[in-house]
Every structure is written in C-alpha cells, then in structure tokens.
Amino acid sequence: MKNWLLTGGVGCGKTSVGQILAAQMVGKISSFSADREVSSLLTESEVIDRITEKFGDDVLAYSDGIRGLDKHLLRERVFIDPGLRSELEAILHPRVLVGLESQRAEMDASGKELFLAEVPLHYEIGETITADLVIVVAASRAMQVRRLMERRGLEEPIIEQILRSQWPIEAKVEKADVVIWNDGDEAALEAQVLTLLRQHWHDTNHRNP
C-alpha cells in the first residue's frame, strides 16, 4: 500500500483535491482527514473534560441536553492566545495521530492500494507522519482570505490570526514532493490532480507492477 500525505494552507483546497483523488480511485483508496478526526474528538466526553479543565466551563455548550463545546468561542480563544492553542494541540494532536495510524494499519490489512492522509498541520507538528509522497495544495494569500470569508463566513481579523498560526505557504511549497496550485477554477484543479496521478501512480505502477 502506498502512503500519500495531503497538506497545505487553510483555504487552499486540500479537501477538494482529496475528493478528486477519491473519485478517480474508487475502491483503491482510503482517506483520512485530520480535521474530521478533530471534529469527532471534540464530541468525546474525555476530550471535553480535558478542554474544560484548561479553558473553563464557559466553552461548554448544550444542544438538546447533550453536552458539547462552543467551537466558535474555542477557535477565537486559541487563535488569540498561542499558549492556549498549544494547550489544545497537546490534547488533540496525539489522539489524531493514533487515529491516523490505526486507520492506516486497518486499510493496509484490508488490501487497499493507497492511503491518503489529509493533515493540514503536517509541517507545524514536525513532519511526524510517514509518507511516500507529500502533496502541498497552495494558493495565493488573497485567495485564501477570499475563500475563508465566502465559504466559512469568517471575518478578516480571525482569518489573519489563523494564517499567522500556520507556516507560510511558501515554506510548505519548498518542502513538498508535489505542489498543486489552486488559484483557478475546478477544471484547472482537476487537471493538476490527473497529472499527479499519471506521474506518481499510473506511471510508477507501470514501471513497478
């Protein structure tokens, strides 16, 4: 089983690239999303307890009597205070990595041909995840801001805080095995993904059956 890692800047289109790859490799690919894993973790009682210990009970939220977290308030706090962000990452990141490796092992045993891990903070956490190919999805800063405003409804001050908390996209591009530049339309993005598959999947498999 090959292991590819998908990373890049916020608002650059990593998820879209993953969806195109999944559509092109139906039945052969298993995809892991660190963001989805975090969303799941934030509903777990143990994680909620750890977070409220660090952040206080005011980050709690209740829906239909079910205890949860006020993710909007949590996001605001961690991007304003780097110390709190580090506290949250210390709670979540080890659990995300455990989930990733568990799914990787399960998919390898099941006979999948490609494991695709979407990990936005791959470089920020020290490149701790093993991969045969690291794909960076990049876009201009102006495009990142525009997408975050239009698609996620974020305001510019919080967007700037989020961008400052991540590596500059130029630094990620320099370390990548493959770069997909996503400032254009969906057709341009798909064309780049198909080129990626041709160069790093089909051709490689043909040379090494």
Phi and psi in degrees as a GROMACS rama.xvg file:
@    title "Ramachandran Plot"
@    xaxis  label "Phi"
@    yaxis  label "Psi"
@TYPE xy
-84.4292  151.478  LYS-2
-123.782  114.048  ASN-3
-112.606  145.62  TRP-4
-120.931  131.503  LEU-5
-111.732  121.846  LEU-6
-143.312  -172.086  THR-7
143.024  -166.72  GLY-8
-87.246  160.281  GLY-9
-64.0988  137.456  VAL-10
75.4532  14.1063  GLY-11
-92.3725  -17.2954  CYS-12
105.982  27.3456  GLY-13
-59.4229  -44.2217  LYS-14
-63.5902  -39.0082  THR-15
-62.3996  -41.8028  SER-16
-62.0755  -44.3325  VAL-17
-60.8495  -38.3238  GLY-18
-66.8884  -39.1019  GLN-19
-65.7322  -43.6226  ILE-20
-60.8696  -43.5343  LEU-21
-62.8559  -38.7487  ALA-22
-68.6384  -31.4889  ALA-23
-81.2581  -18.2169  GLN-24
-128.319  44.0837  MET-25
-56.9366  129.91  VAL-26
86.4953  -13.2937  GLY-27
-106.985  -18.4093  LYS-28
-116.589  145.015  ILE-29
-124.035  130.365  SER-30
-113.673  137.532  SER-31
-119.354  135.064  PHE-32
-118.963  118.826  SER-33
-62.1409  -36.3464  ALA-34
-64.3406  -42.6551  ASP-35
-64.4984  -38.6433  ARG-36
-63.2958  -41.5648  GLU-37
-62.2789  -44.2145  VAL-38
-58.6162  -39.7782  SER-39
-68.0753  -42.6914  SER-40
-61.2233  -35.8414  LEU-41
-69.1927  -4.64994  LEU-42
-101.622  -5.62625  THR-43
-82.7254  136.359  GLU-44
-57.892  -43.5895  SER-45
-62.6007  -41.535  GLU-46
-68.4332  -42.1548  VAL-47
-58.8377  -41.9883  ILE-48
-61.5715  -44.9837  ASP-49
-63.0701  -40.6059  ARG-50
-69.0603  -42.4574  ILE-51
-67.9778  -28.1242  THR-52
-61.486  -37.8973  GLU-53
-86.9896  -34.964  LYS-54
-106.292  -17.5943  PHE-55
98.7225  158.847  GLY-56
-68.7234  -14.2293  ASP-57
-71.7385  -9.98712  ASP-58
-86.1559  -1.77414  VAL-59
-76.3059  149.317  LEU-60
-142.098  150.073  ALA-61
-124.091  135.156  TYR-62
-130.391  117.896  SER-63
54.4025  36.22  ASP-64
81.854  -1.59013  GLY-65
-94.5224  129.023  ILE-66
-74.4624  134.298  ARG-67
-148.783  -158.879  GLY-68
-122.651  146.179  LEU-69
-82.6987  92.3734  ASP-70
-66.4155  -31.815  LYS-71
-63.88  -47.2996  HIS-72
-65.8601  -40.4387  LEU-73
-60.9164  -44.7466  LEU-74
-62.5149  -43.9135  ARG-75
-59.1777  -42.9918  GLU-76
-68.4899  -43.4207  ARG-77
-72.1403  -27.6043  VAL-78
-86.6284  -13.0553  PHE-79
-86.5677  -36.3924  ILE-80
-117.986  104.478  ASP-81
-58.2739  -31.5279  PRO-82
-64.6691  -42.4374  GLY-83
-66.7364  -37.3039  LEU-84
-60.8301  -41.4834  ARG-85
-64.2211  -38.0853  SER-86
-62.1383  -44.3672  GLU-87
-66.3343  -42.7797  LEU-88
-62.3993  -36.539  GLU-89
-64.1901  -29.5124  ALA-90
-77.4059  -43.7203  ILE-91
-89.2765  -43.7219  LEU-92
-59.3158  -45.3384  HIS-93
-59.3089  -37.4176  PRO-94
-69.6354  -37.2142  ARG-95
-62.9393  -43.0767  VAL-96
-65.7755  -36.9476  LEU-97
-62.5686  -43.9449  VAL-98
-62.9518  -40.4119  GLY-99
-62.3572  -50.6272  LEU-100
-67.0781  -31.7678  GLU-101
-64.8301  -45.2486  SER-102
-67.6927  -37.9021  GLN-103
-59.0126  -46.8946  ARG-104
-63.8097  -40.7746  ALA-105
-63.9515  -43.086  GLU-106
-71.3651  -34.331  MET-107
-63.2206  -42.6582  ASP-108
-67.3139  -26.9897  ALA-109
-83.5476  -9.04156  SER-110
92.8179  12.6598  GLY-111
-62.4737  149.994  LYS-112
-92.4553  -24.932  GLU-113
-141.197  130.13  LEU-114
-109.319  118.431  PHE-115
-110.239  116.161  LEU-116
-107.309  118.531  ALA-117
-93.8445  108.709  GLU-118
-130.259  94.5156  VAL-119
-56.5276  -35.2487  PRO-120
-102.847  32.909  LEU-121
-53.136  -49.6034  HIS-122
-73.9627  -36.8718  TYR-123
-63.9757  -29.6077  GLU-124
-94.2538  10.478  ILE-125
93.0518  21.3023  GLY-126
53.2243  48.6343  GLU-127
-85.6051  -3.71862  THR-128
-103.59  127.415  ILE-129
-74.172  135.451  THR-130
-153.36  146.352  ALA-131
-77.3552  -28.014  ASP-132
-146.745  127.589  LEU-133
-107.503  118.319  VAL-134
-106.07  122.84  ILE-135
-104.884  124.641  VAL-136
-97.5873  122.64  VAL-137
-127.074  158.625  ALA-138
-155.616  165.513  ALA-139
-67.4773  155.552  SER-140
-60.6169  -39.7724  ARG-141
-60.4737  -39.3747  ALA-142
-69.7038  -38.3734  MET-143
-58.6934  -48.1623  GLN-144
-61.679  -45.0294  VAL-145
-60.2596  -45.8551  ARG-146
-66.1333  -40.8045  ARG-147
-66.0019  -33.2033  LEU-148
-73.054  -44.4648  MET-149
-78.104  -39.2948  GLU-150
-94.6122  -29.7877  ARG-151
-112.301  -5.59169  ARG-152
68.2983  25.2333  GLY-153
-85.1506  152.38  LEU-154
-94.0827  157.598  GLU-155
-58.4083  -39.9912  GLU-156
-58.6924  -44.6892  PRO-157
-70.6189  -33.0874  ILE-158
-61.5425  -44.5942  ILE-159
-63.4881  -36.8536  GLU-160
-66.2861  -40.7306  GLN-161
-63.6524  -46.2173  ILE-162
-63.1938  -39.1504  LEU-163
-67.9751  -23.6594  ARG-164
-78.9979  -11.5181  SER-165
-109.149  161.147  GLN-166
-58.3053  145.803  TRP-167
-57.5739  142.463  PRO-168
-60.7338  -30.9371  ILE-169
-63.0186  -37.1574  GLU-170
-68.3698  -36.9969  ALA-171
-68.3589  -39.8831  LYS-172
-60.2053  -41.5041  VAL-173
-61.5354  -31.3046  GLU-174
-93.2768  -5.95357  LYS-175
-73.8726  152.66  ALA-176
-81.439  -37.085  ASP-177
-138.089  138.424  VAL-178
-117.67  130.905  VAL-179
-113.082  118.564  ILE-180
-95.8627  120.237  TRP-181
-120.36  66.7785  ASN-182
-104.481  -2.62431  ASP-183
-104.204  -153.059  GLY-184
-92.378  -178.798  ASP-185
-64.5803  -34.6973  GLU-186
-63.7735  -41.3317  ALA-187
-65.9312  -38.5996  ALA-188
-65.619  -46.0877  LEU-189
-62.0622  -38.8683  GLU-190
-60.7598  -39.6827  ALA-191
-68.3621  -37.9448  GLN-192
-66.7335  -39.8487  VAL-193
-64.4097  -37.6673  LEU-194
-64.1287  -41.4239  THR-195
-57.4012  -47.3471  LEU-196
-63.4009  -41.048  LEU-197
-63.8456  -41.447  ARG-198
-82.5537  -31.2822  GLN-199
-118.171  -0.570174  HIS-200
-125.688  -64.4641  TRP-201
-63.5863  -48.2737  HIS-202
-66.0999  -40.5519  ASP-203
-64.4663  -43.6596  THR-204
-65.5236  -33.3901  ASN-205
-67.5247  -38.1347  HIS-206
-75.4456  -29.9369  ARG-207
-127.476  73.0026  ASN-208
